[in-house]
Amino acid sequence: MSTRLARSFEEDSSAGSSEQLSREDLSDKNGGLTDCLDGRRRALVVTDIAELLSISERQVYKLVAKHRIPCFKIGGSIRFDPVAISTWLRQKMSPACAERLEQRRA
């Protein structure tokens, strides 16, 4: 990774530290994957998606290249809208899993 890109990534990552996905958010027993995305206002980066889905960053890039995950580009950087990712995840869930998630929320 180039120095300028690395510096830009560090600034982006530290700027929204209060909104970054934390391990606590991801491992919350009361909520699902989509619950940790609700209320996010900042775009997600590849590392956030990789951690959220428990896959490698390389796999995220493959999903992006095959247009299998909603994303957008700003310059050369790939970003993900939290609302679009939440909707995408809900569509990928089986109907039974989605029902259980709704029951937990109620």
ChimeraX commands (.cxc) that place a marker at each C-alpha (Angstrom):
marker #1 position 0.00,0.00,0.00 radius 0.5
marker #1 position 1.39,3.41,-0.91 radius 0.5
marker #1 position 2.28,5.78,1.89 radius 0.5
marker #1 position -0.29,8.35,0.80 radius 0.5
marker #1 position -3.01,5.71,0.58 radius 0.5
marker #1 position -2.03,4.25,3.96 radius 0.5
marker #1 position -2.11,7.70,5.55 radius 0.5
marker #1 position -5.51,8.40,3.98 radius 0.5
marker #1 position -6.84,5.07,5.24 radius 0.5
marker #1 position -5.57,5.77,8.77 radius 0.5
marker #1 position -7.21,9.20,8.74 radius 0.5
marker #1 position -10.50,7.73,7.51 radius 0.5
marker #1 position -10.34,4.99,10.12 radius 0.5
marker #1 position -9.51,7.27,13.02 radius 0.5
marker #1 position -11.94,10.02,12.01 radius 0.5
marker #1 position -15.00,7.91,12.70 radius 0.5
marker #1 position -13.69,5.81,15.55 radius 0.5
marker #1 position -16.92,6.29,17.48 radius 0.5
marker #1 position -18.85,4.86,14.52 radius 0.5
marker #1 position -16.49,2.08,13.55 radius 0.5
marker #1 position -17.72,-1.46,13.82 radius 0.5
marker #1 position -16.41,-2.92,17.03 radius 0.5
marker #1 position -16.05,-6.54,18.00 radius 0.5
marker #1 position -18.69,-5.87,20.67 radius 0.5
marker #1 position -21.13,-4.77,17.96 radius 0.5
marker #1 position -20.44,-7.85,15.87 radius 0.5
marker #1 position -20.67,-10.30,18.75 radius 0.5
marker #1 position -23.79,-8.80,20.34 radius 0.5
marker #1 position -25.96,-11.77,21.26 radius 0.5
marker #1 position -29.19,-9.74,21.19 radius 0.5
marker #1 position -28.76,-8.36,17.70 radius 0.5
marker #1 position -28.01,-9.67,14.27 radius 0.5
marker #1 position -25.49,-8.62,11.67 radius 0.5
marker #1 position -27.79,-5.97,10.32 radius 0.5
marker #1 position -28.44,-4.44,13.74 radius 0.5
marker #1 position -24.87,-3.20,14.08 radius 0.5
marker #1 position -25.31,-1.29,10.80 radius 0.5
marker #1 position -28.44,0.57,11.88 radius 0.5
marker #1 position -27.73,4.17,12.77 radius 0.5
marker #1 position -24.39,4.31,10.96 radius 0.5
marker #1 position -23.94,7.53,9.03 radius 0.5
marker #1 position -20.48,6.99,7.58 radius 0.5
marker #1 position -19.60,4.76,4.68 radius 0.5
marker #1 position -18.04,1.40,5.44 radius 0.5
marker #1 position -14.66,0.37,4.05 radius 0.5
marker #1 position -13.46,-3.01,2.80 radius 0.5
marker #1 position -11.98,-3.96,6.18 radius 0.5
marker #1 position -15.33,-3.25,7.90 radius 0.5
marker #1 position -17.18,-5.51,5.46 radius 0.5
marker #1 position -14.54,-8.25,5.76 radius 0.5
marker #1 position -14.84,-8.21,9.55 radius 0.5
marker #1 position -18.64,-8.03,9.46 radius 0.5
marker #1 position -18.90,-11.07,7.17 radius 0.5
marker #1 position -15.91,-12.92,8.63 radius 0.5
marker #1 position -14.21,-13.16,5.27 radius 0.5
marker #1 position -10.91,-11.89,3.93 radius 0.5
marker #1 position -10.50,-8.49,2.34 radius 0.5
marker #1 position -9.55,-10.32,-0.84 radius 0.5
marker #1 position -12.98,-12.02,-0.84 radius 0.5
marker #1 position -14.66,-8.63,-0.44 radius 0.5
marker #1 position -12.75,-7.33,-3.49 radius 0.5
marker #1 position -13.88,-10.42,-5.44 radius 0.5
marker #1 position -17.51,-9.78,-4.49 radius 0.5
marker #1 position -17.13,-6.17,-5.63 radius 0.5
marker #1 position -15.53,-7.19,-8.94 radius 0.5
marker #1 position -18.39,-9.61,-9.65 radius 0.5
marker #1 position -21.00,-6.96,-8.67 radius 0.5
marker #1 position -22.37,-9.28,-5.98 radius 0.5
marker #1 position -22.31,-6.71,-3.16 radius 0.5
marker #1 position -23.64,-3.13,-3.25 radius 0.5
marker #1 position -20.82,-0.59,-3.25 radius 0.5
marker #1 position -19.69,2.69,-4.73 radius 0.5
marker #1 position -16.34,4.23,-5.56 radius 0.5
marker #1 position -14.91,7.56,-4.56 radius 0.5
marker #1 position -11.83,8.04,-6.66 radius 0.5
marker #1 position -10.12,4.67,-6.41 radius 0.5
marker #1 position -11.57,3.81,-2.99 radius 0.5
marker #1 position -14.41,1.35,-2.57 radius 0.5
marker #1 position -17.05,2.30,-0.03 radius 0.5
marker #1 position -20.25,0.66,1.15 radius 0.5
marker #1 position -23.49,2.32,2.23 radius 0.5
marker #1 position -24.51,0.80,5.61 radius 0.5
marker #1 position -28.21,0.90,4.68 radius 0.5
marker #1 position -27.57,-0.85,1.34 radius 0.5
marker #1 position -25.42,-3.51,3.05 radius 0.5
marker #1 position -28.08,-4.05,5.73 radius 0.5
marker #1 position -30.77,-4.48,3.06 radius 0.5
marker #1 position -28.51,-6.78,1.03 radius 0.5
marker #1 position -27.83,-8.96,4.07 radius 0.5
marker #1 position -31.53,-9.21,4.89 radius 0.5
marker #1 position -32.24,-10.31,1.31 radius 0.5
marker #1 position -29.56,-13.00,1.58 radius 0.5
marker #1 position -31.05,-14.46,4.78 radius 0.5
marker #1 position -33.34,-17.44,4.60 radius 0.5
marker #1 position -37.00,-16.65,5.42 radius 0.5
marker #1 position -36.82,-18.60,8.71 radius 0.5
marker #1 position -33.74,-16.69,9.83 radius 0.5
marker #1 position -35.37,-13.37,8.92 radius 0.5
marker #1 position -38.46,-14.28,10.96 radius 0.5
marker #1 position -36.37,-15.08,14.04 radius 0.5
marker #1 position -34.56,-11.77,13.67 radius 0.5
marker #1 position -37.86,-9.89,13.55 radius 0.5
marker #1 position -39.14,-11.78,16.60 radius 0.5
marker #1 position -36.02,-10.84,18.58 radius 0.5
marker #1 position -36.56,-7.18,17.74 radius 0.5
marker #1 position -40.17,-7.21,18.95 radius 0.5
marker link #1:1,2 radius 0.2
marker link #1:2,3 radius 0.2
marker link #1:3,4 radius 0.2
marker link #1:4,5 radius 0.2
marker link #1:5,6 radius 0.2
marker link #1:6,7 radius 0.2
marker link #1:7,8 radius 0.2
marker link #1:8,9 radius 0.2
marker link #1:9,10 radius 0.2
marker link #1:10,11 radius 0.2
marker link #1:11,12 radius 0.2
marker link #1:12,13 radius 0.2
marker link #1:13,14 radius 0.2
marker link #1:14,15 radius 0.2
marker link #1:15,16 radius 0.2
marker link #1:16,17 radius 0.2
marker link #1:17,18 radius 0.2
marker link #1:18,19 radius 0.2
marker link #1:19,20 radius 0.2
marker link #1:20,21 radius 0.2
marker link #1:21,22 radius 0.2
marker link #1:22,23 radius 0.2
marker link #1:23,24 radius 0.2
marker link #1:24,25 radius 0.2
marker link #1:25,26 radius 0.2
marker link #1:26,27 radius 0.2
marker link #1:27,28 radius 0.2
marker link #1:28,29 radius 0.2
marker link #1:29,30 radius 0.2
marker link #1:30,31 radius 0.2
marker link #1:31,32 radius 0.2
marker link #1:32,33 radius 0.2
marker link #1:33,34 radius 0.2
marker link #1:34,35 radius 0.2
marker link #1:35,36 radius 0.2
marker link #1:36,37 radius 0.2
marker link #1:37,38 radius 0.2
marker link #1:38,39 radius 0.2
marker link #1:39,40 radius 0.2
marker link #1:40,41 radius 0.2
marker link #1:41,42 radius 0.2
marker link #1:42,43 radius 0.2
marker link #1:43,44 radius 0.2
marker link #1:44,45 radius 0.2
marker link #1:45,46 radius 0.2
marker link #1:46,47 radius 0.2
marker link #1:47,48 radius 0.2
marker link #1:48,49 radius 0.2
marker link #1:49,50 radius 0.2
marker link #1:50,51 radius 0.2
marker link #1:51,52 radius 0.2
marker link #1:52,53 radius 0.2
marker link #1:53,54 radius 0.2
marker link #1:54,55 radius 0.2
marker link #1:55,56 radius 0.2
marker link #1:56,57 radius 0.2
marker link #1:57,58 radius 0.2
marker link #1:58,59 radius 0.2
marker link #1:59,60 radius 0.2
marker link #1:60,61 radius 0.2
marker link #1:61,62 radius 0.2
marker link #1:62,63 radius 0.2
marker link #1:63,64 radius 0.2
marker link #1:64,65 radius 0.2
marker link #1:65,66 radius 0.2
marker link #1:66,67 radius 0.2
marker link #1:67,68 radius 0.2
marker link #1:68,69 radius 0.2
marker link #1:69,70 radius 0.2
marker link #1:70,71 radius 0.2
marker link #1:71,72 radius 0.2
marker link #1:72,73 radius 0.2
marker link #1:73,74 radius 0.2
marker link #1:74,75 radius 0.2
marker link #1:75,76 radius 0.2
marker link #1:76,77 radius 0.2
marker link #1:77,78 radius 0.2
marker link #1:78,79 radius 0.2
marker link #1:79,80 radius 0.2
marker link #1:80,81 radius 0.2
marker link #1:81,82 radius 0.2
marker link #1:82,83 radius 0.2
marker link #1:83,84 radius 0.2
marker link #1:84,85 radius 0.2
marker link #1:85,86 radius 0.2
marker link #1:86,87 radius 0.2
marker link #1:87,88 radius 0.2
marker link #1:88,89 radius 0.2
marker link #1:89,90 radius 0.2
marker link #1:90,91 radius 0.2
marker link #1:91,92 radius 0.2
marker link #1:92,93 radius 0.2
marker link #1:93,94 radius 0.2
marker link #1:94,95 radius 0.2
marker link #1:95,96 radius 0.2
marker link #1:96,97 radius 0.2
marker link #1:97,98 radius 0.2
marker link #1:98,99 radius 0.2
marker link #1:99,100 radius 0.2
marker link #1:100,101 radius 0.2
marker link #1:101,102 radius 0.2
marker link #1:102,103 radius 0.2
marker link #1:103,104 radius 0.2
marker link #1:104,105 radius 0.2
marker link #1:105,106 radius 0.2
view
